Amino acid sequence: MAAFTLDSIREAAEAKYGSTDIDLGDDFIVKLVNPLRLAKSDRASLMAKQAELEAEDADQEGLLAECIMLVAENPTAGEKLLEAIGDDLALMVQIFKTYSEGSELGEASASES
């Protein structure tokens, strides 16, 4: 039986569930943390906000901004990303779509068979 180190398992988790990184230029990279790496309360908030986005009268810009702030590695990174996006809702939607596709939250399960 092969023995694994915690470091090797961390590396595998980072490779599979790593962040979505967005380079804003000027050597500033915003890391959007994979939902599985968020605190349980933040993960629940993110899922609730995603459900709110489905509503017909949803404030997409406001909810997406809240989602970005939830998943950004820290408030400064989230604010810098939102500042760079400005009022461009299409860009915000694309960023969150890229993040969602990269995180593949639905892939996690207790067993993979």
N, C-alpha and C positions, 0 to 999 in steps of 0.2 A: 504494500500500500504506500503510495507516494505521500509525503508530508508537504504541506503548503505553509508558506510563511504568511503572516498577516499582511506584510508589505506586498507580496505577490497577489494576494486577493484584493487588496486596495487598488493595485495597478489594473487588475481585470475589471473591477467596478468602475474605475475612472475611464477606462477604454470604452466600456459599454454604456455607462450612465454619466458621461462627462458633460460639461457645460456647453452651451452654444455661445461661441465667442464672436463678438462684433468689433471690428477694428474701426475706431472713430478717427483715426489719423493721429498725428502728434504723439505717437507711441502710447495711446490710451486705448485699451481693449476692455470692453464691457463683457463680463461673463454673466450669462443667464443660466442660473443653476437648474439642473434637471429636477423635475418634481419629486423624484424618489430621494433626492438628497436634501430636500427642504424639511424643515421642522413639520411635525404632524399638523399643527394648527395652520401653518402657512399653506400646506398642501390642501387642507380642507377649504381654506379661503379661496385658493386658486380654483378649485373645482366649483365652488359656489359662484364665483365670478364668471367662469366659463359657461355655467348654466344660465346665468343672467343674460349673457350675450345672445342667447337663443331667442329671447323675447323680441317681439315685433317692434316695440317702442324703446328698445335698449339704447342707451347712450354709449355707442361703440367706442368712441374716442376716450371717454372717461373710464370705461371699464377696462379697455386695453391698457391705458396708462396705469391703472391700479394693478393690473396683472404684471406689467413690466416691473413696477416697483416691488412687487412681491417676489419675483424671481431673480431680480438683479442681485449680484453678490453683496452689494451694500447700497445704501441710499444715494451716495454720491454718484455711483455708476449709473443707477437708474435715472437720476436727474439729468446727468450728462447725455444719456441716450435720448431721453424725452426732449431735451433741448435741441439735440441734433435733428430729431425727427420733425420738430415744429408742429404745424397744423396739418401735416400730410397724412391723412387717415389711410390712404392706400399703402404708404410705406409702413405705417404702424401695423396694419393687417398683415402685410408680407413678412415683417419681422416676426410677428407672433406665430404666423403659419410655419415659418422656417424653424422657429423654436419648438413648436408642437410636433412637427414631423421628426425633428432631431431627437426629441426626448422619448418618443414612443412609449408613453406612460402605460398604455394598454398591454405592453409586452411583459410586464412584471407579473410573476405568479409564484406560488409556493413550490410548484413542481413543473418541470418542462419535459413533458413526455409526448 
